[in-house]
Amino acid sequence: MGQILGLCAIKQGHRVTMLKSHGTETRGGYVRAQLVISPRYVDSPVVENADVFVAFSAPAYRKFFDLCRGKILYDPEMVEEVRSEAPERHVAVAATQISKERFNNVLFANMVMLGALTRVAALDYEAMRKAMVEVIPRFHEQNLSALEVGYQLPVLSAA
């Protein structure tokens, strides 16, 4: 998801840095991708005050909640308990459930969430579609469909 978002921003003329953390937590924990997207030079790749945060696991939600000042998208199947402060910042996106029901495969949950993120953050949908096709080597039809489903979710609104 981070690579697609980053490529989409680059193709629109933005400067992008990305830090990814893969470790022993990959299985059963979280994988962290931090992206800084700016029209100007980026002096640090570290995200300290995120505009948007996507949580696909409870450990990630708990650990990084305080680093986000904007919208927090989370999958309620993966993050069952959310903090009560700032409910207007929380956006529940049932990406895993939708992926199971619509595509019979949880692997498309990332694209459902990316579609929701694209809408909530008011990103360029067509540019995101093109970046997704360029980054993901297979299953373009299903991934594009999942992106569309996430983008069209009725509970979402632009930030």
C-alpha positions as CSV (number, residue, x, y, z in Angstrom):
1,M,0.0,0.0,0.0
2,G,2.8,2.4,0.9
3,Q,4.6,1.8,-2.4
4,I,1.5,2.5,-4.4
5,L,0.7,5.7,-2.5
6,G,4.3,6.8,-2.9
7,L,4.5,6.2,-6.6
8,C,1.1,7.9,-7.1
9,A,2.5,11.0,-5.3
10,I,5.8,11.0,-7.3
11,K,3.9,10.8,-10.6
12,Q,2.0,13.9,-9.5
13,G,5.2,15.8,-8.9
14,H,5.5,15.5,-5.2
15,R,8.6,14.7,-3.2
16,V,8.3,11.4,-1.3
17,T,10.3,9.5,1.3
18,M,9.3,6.1,2.7
19,L,10.6,4.1,5.7
20,K,9.4,0.6,6.0
21,S,9.9,-1.7,9.0
22,H,9.8,-5.4,8.5
23,G,11.0,-7.6,11.3
24,T,9.9,-10.5,13.5
25,E,6.6,-8.7,14.0
26,T,5.6,-9.3,10.4
27,R,3.8,-12.5,11.4
28,G,1.0,-11.7,13.8
29,G,2.2,-8.1,14.5
30,Y,2.6,-5.1,12.3
31,V,4.6,-3.9,9.4
32,R,5.2,-0.1,9.5
33,A,5.4,2.1,6.4
34,Q,6.0,5.8,7.0
35,L,5.5,8.1,4.0
36,V,6.2,11.8,3.9
37,I,4.7,13.4,0.8
38,S,5.3,17.1,0.1
39,P,5.4,19.5,-2.8
40,R,8.8,20.7,-1.4
41,Y,12.0,19.1,-0.3
42,V,11.6,16.6,2.5
43,D,14.3,17.1,5.1
44,S,13.4,14.0,7.2
45,P,11.8,10.7,6.3
46,V,10.5,10.3,9.9
47,V,6.8,10.9,10.4
48,E,6.2,12.7,13.7
49,N,2.7,14.2,13.1
50,A,0.9,12.2,10.5
51,D,-2.1,13.7,8.6
52,V,-3.5,10.2,8.1
53,F,-2.9,6.8,9.8
54,V,-4.0,3.4,8.6
55,A,-4.2,0.7,11.2
56,F,-4.5,-3.0,10.2
57,S,-3.6,-4.3,13.6
58,A,-4.3,-3.6,17.2
59,P,-0.6,-3.4,18.2
60,A,0.0,-0.8,15.5
61,Y,-3.1,1.2,16.5
62,R,-1.9,1.3,20.1
63,K,1.7,2.2,19.3
64,F,1.2,4.9,16.6
65,F,-2.2,6.5,17.6
66,D,-0.4,9.4,19.3
67,L,1.7,10.2,16.2
68,C,-1.4,11.1,14.1
69,R,-3.1,14.5,14.2
70,G,-5.6,13.7,11.5
71,K,-7.8,10.9,10.3
72,I,-7.3,7.3,11.6
73,L,-8.6,4.6,9.3
74,Y,-8.8,1.2,10.9
75,D,-10.2,-2.2,10.2
76,P,-12.6,-3.1,12.9
77,E,-11.9,-6.8,12.4
78,M,-8.3,-6.2,13.3
79,V,-8.6,-3.3,15.7
80,E,-11.5,-4.1,18.0
81,E,-10.9,-1.5,20.6
82,V,-10.4,2.2,19.7
83,R,-9.7,5.1,21.9
84,S,-12.7,7.2,22.9
85,E,-11.0,10.6,22.4
86,A,-11.6,12.3,19.0
87,P,-14.2,10.0,17.6
88,E,-14.6,12.3,14.6
89,R,-11.0,11.3,13.5
90,H,-11.8,7.6,13.5
91,V,-13.0,6.0,10.2
92,A,-13.9,2.3,10.4
93,V,-13.2,0.5,7.2
94,A,-14.3,-3.1,7.2
95,A,-11.7,-4.0,4.6
96,T,-11.1,-7.6,5.7
97,Q,-14.8,-8.4,5.9
98,I,-15.5,-6.8,2.5
99,S,-12.5,-8.6,1.0
100,K,-13.8,-11.9,2.3
101,E,-17.4,-11.3,1.2
102,R,-16.7,-9.7,-2.2
103,F,-13.5,-11.4,-3.3
104,N,-13.4,-14.6,-1.2
105,N,-9.9,-13.7,-0.3
106,V,-8.5,-11.5,2.5
107,L,-5.5,-10.5,0.4
108,F,-7.6,-7.7,-1.3
109,A,-8.2,-6.0,2.0
110,N,-5.2,-3.7,1.4
111,M,-6.7,-2.4,-1.8
112,V,-10.1,-1.9,-0.2
113,M,-8.4,0.2,2.5
114,L,-6.3,2.1,-0.1
115,G,-9.5,3.0,-1.9
116,A,-11.0,4.3,1.3
117,L,-7.8,6.2,2.1
118,T,-7.8,7.7,-1.4
119,R,-11.3,9.1,-0.8
120,V,-10.8,10.2,2.8
121,A,-7.6,12.0,2.0
122,A,-9.0,13.5,-1.2
123,L,-6.3,11.9,-3.4
124,D,-6.4,11.5,-7.1
125,Y,-8.3,8.3,-7.7
126,E,-7.3,7.8,-11.4
127,A,-3.6,8.4,-10.5
128,M,-4.0,5.8,-7.7
129,R,-5.4,3.3,-10.1
130,K,-2.5,3.7,-12.5
131,A,0.1,3.5,-9.7
132,M,-1.6,0.3,-8.4
133,V,-1.4,-1.4,-11.8
134,E,2.3,-0.4,-12.1
135,V,3.3,-1.7,-8.6
136,I,1.3,-4.9,-8.3
137,P,2.3,-7.4,-10.9
138,R,-0.8,-9.7,-10.9
139,F,-4.6,-9.8,-10.3
140,H,-5.1,-6.3,-11.7
141,E,-8.9,-6.8,-12.2
142,Q,-9.5,-7.9,-8.6
143,N,-7.2,-5.3,-7.2
144,L,-8.8,-2.5,-9.2
145,S,-12.3,-3.7,-8.2
146,A,-11.2,-3.8,-4.5
147,L,-9.8,-0.3,-4.8
148,E,-13.1,0.9,-6.3
149,V,-15.2,-0.8,-3.6
150,G,-13.1,1.0,-0.9
151,Y,-13.4,4.3,-2.7
152,Q,-17.1,4.0,-3.0
153,L,-17.9,3.1,0.6
154,P,-20.9,5.2,1.7
155,V,-19.6,6.1,5.2
156,L,-16.6,7.9,3.9
157,S,-16.2,11.6,3.3
158,A,-13.2,13.7,2.2
159,A,-11.0,15.1,5.0
